[in-house]
């Protein structure tokens, strides 16, 4: 009978310790989950901006390239208020170079090219923004934001520094 009582006491002690250990592990998992969510929230606040860590937004650092046909670079334009406008056309030197089948359009440009946006097909206001330009392109010669309402406007002439 004494052995039975000792065995019950030992079992009760084992169960109490096991329950305490399980609570400890549960708390540890909850703290880890909270830390993971906090890190994801913190990283989400930067919206993919690399300048927070590196000091330069990589969207601005597109290289200019020298080839046999001359120095060229890239320019990326974004639609601000719509996801696509197929009849909004970008003209380079008066010739159609692309349309907004998506929310952005990237063009290859050369020194002296004249960039225009033809939005005459739409009678509602449409906003455009110059998001990226190659490193060698003088951005001050280009309009960075345009709002058009059924008109054609000049973005600017490409100049390399």
C-alpha positions as CSV (number, residue, x, y, z in Angstrom):
1,X,0.0,0.0,0.0
2,X,2.9,2.3,0.8
3,X,4.4,1.5,-2.6
4,X,1.1,2.3,-4.4
5,X,1.0,5.7,-2.7
6,X,4.6,6.5,-3.6
7,X,3.9,5.5,-7.2
8,X,0.8,7.7,-7.3
9,X,2.7,10.6,-5.9
10,X,5.5,10.1,-8.4
11,X,3.0,10.0,-11.2
12,X,1.3,13.2,-10.0
13,X,4.7,15.0,-9.8
14,X,5.6,13.7,-13.3
15,X,2.2,15.0,-14.7
16,X,2.6,18.4,-13.0
17,X,6.1,18.8,-14.4
18,X,5.0,17.7,-17.9
19,X,2.1,20.1,-17.8
20,X,4.4,23.0,-16.8
21,X,6.9,22.1,-19.6
22,X,4.0,22.0,-22.1
23,X,2.9,25.5,-21.0
24,X,6.5,26.7,-21.3
25,X,6.8,25.4,-24.9
26,X,3.4,26.9,-25.8
27,X,4.5,30.3,-24.5
28,X,7.8,30.0,-26.4
29,X,5.9,29.2,-29.7
30,X,3.6,32.2,-29.2
31,X,6.5,34.6,-28.5
32,X,8.3,33.3,-31.6
33,X,5.1,33.7,-33.7
34,X,4.7,37.3,-32.4
35,X,8.3,38.1,-33.2
36,X,7.9,36.7,-36.8
37,X,4.8,38.8,-37.4
38,X,6.5,41.9,-36.0
39,X,9.4,41.4,-38.4
40,X,7.1,40.9,-41.4
41,X,5.2,44.0,-40.4
42,X,8.4,46.0,-40.1
43,X,9.7,44.8,-43.5
44,X,6.3,45.4,-45.1
45,X,6.5,49.1,-44.0
46,X,9.3,49.7,-46.5
47,X,7.2,48.7,-49.5
48,X,10.2,47.1,-51.2
49,X,12.3,50.2,-51.0
50,X,16.0,49.4,-51.1
51,X,17.2,52.9,-50.3
52,X,16.3,52.2,-46.6
53,X,19.3,49.8,-46.4
54,X,21.6,50.8,-49.3
55,X,21.2,54.5,-49.6
56,X,20.2,54.4,-53.3
57,X,16.9,53.3,-54.8
58,X,17.8,50.7,-57.3
59,X,14.9,51.8,-59.5
60,X,17.0,54.9,-60.2
61,X,20.2,53.0,-61.1
62,X,19.6,51.7,-64.6
63,X,22.8,51.8,-66.6
64,X,23.3,53.6,-69.9
65,X,24.9,51.5,-72.5
66,X,27.4,52.4,-75.3
67,X,27.0,50.3,-78.5
68,X,27.8,50.7,-82.1
69,X,24.5,52.4,-82.8
70,X,25.2,55.1,-80.1
71,X,24.7,55.7,-76.4
72,X,21.2,54.6,-75.3
73,X,19.4,54.3,-72.0
74,X,16.0,53.3,-70.6
75,X,13.1,55.3,-69.4
76,X,10.1,53.8,-67.5
77,X,6.8,55.6,-67.3
78,X,4.0,54.6,-64.9
79,X,0.2,55.0,-65.0
80,X,-0.9,56.5,-61.7
81,X,-4.7,56.0,-61.8
82,X,-5.3,53.0,-64.0
83,X,-3.8,49.6,-64.5
84,X,-3.8,49.7,-68.3
85,X,-4.8,52.1,-71.1
86,X,-4.0,50.5,-74.4
87,X,-4.8,53.6,-76.5
88,X,-2.5,55.9,-74.5
89,X,0.5,55.9,-76.7
90,X,4.1,57.0,-76.1
91,X,5.8,58.6,-79.1
92,X,9.5,58.8,-79.7
93,X,10.4,61.4,-82.3
94,X,6.7,61.4,-83.5
95,X,6.6,57.6,-84.1
96,X,4.6,55.2,-81.8
97,X,7.1,53.4,-79.5
98,X,4.6,51.7,-77.1
99,X,1.3,51.7,-75.3
100,X,0.3,51.1,-71.7
101,X,-0.9,47.5,-71.9
102,X,0.2,47.3,-68.2
103,X,0.7,49.8,-65.5
104,X,4.2,50.7,-66.7
105,X,6.1,51.0,-69.9
106,X,9.9,50.9,-70.4
107,X,11.5,52.4,-73.6
108,X,15.0,52.4,-75.1
109,X,15.9,56.0,-75.8
110,X,18.9,57.7,-77.5
111,X,20.4,61.1,-77.0
112,X,18.2,63.8,-78.6
113,X,15.0,61.7,-78.7
114,X,11.8,63.6,-78.2
115,X,9.3,61.8,-75.9
116,X,5.6,62.5,-76.1
117,X,2.4,61.0,-74.7
118,X,-0.7,60.9,-76.9
119,X,-3.8,60.5,-74.7
120,X,-6.3,61.9,-77.2
121,X,-8.3,58.6,-77.2
122,X,-9.4,59.2,-73.6
123,X,-11.6,62.1,-72.4
124,X,-11.0,61.5,-68.7
125,X,-8.0,62.7,-66.7
126,X,-5.0,60.3,-66.8
127,X,-1.9,60.7,-64.7
128,X,1.6,59.6,-65.7
129,X,4.8,59.5,-63.8
130,X,8.4,59.1,-64.8
131,X,9.6,56.3,-62.5
132,X,13.0,55.4,-63.8
133,X,15.6,56.8,-66.1
134,X,19.1,55.5,-66.8
135,X,21.9,57.0,-64.8
136,X,23.3,59.1,-67.7
137,X,20.0,60.7,-68.6
138,X,19.4,64.3,-67.4
139,X,16.1,64.0,-65.5
140,X,15.8,67.8,-65.2
141,X,15.1,67.9,-68.9
142,X,12.1,65.6,-68.5
143,X,8.7,66.2,-66.8
144,X,8.4,63.8,-64.0
145,X,4.6,64.0,-63.7
146,X,1.9,64.7,-66.3
147,X,-1.9,64.8,-66.1
148,X,-3.6,64.7,-69.5
149,X,-7.2,64.8,-70.4
150,X,-7.7,64.0,-74.1
151,X,-4.6,65.7,-75.2
152,X,-1.0,65.2,-76.4
153,X,1.9,66.4,-74.3
154,X,5.7,66.5,-74.4
155,X,7.6,64.7,-71.7
156,X,10.9,66.2,-72.9
157,X,14.0,65.7,-75.0
158,X,16.5,63.0,-73.9
159,X,19.9,64.5,-72.9
160,X,22.8,62.5,-71.6
161,X,25.2,64.2,-69.1
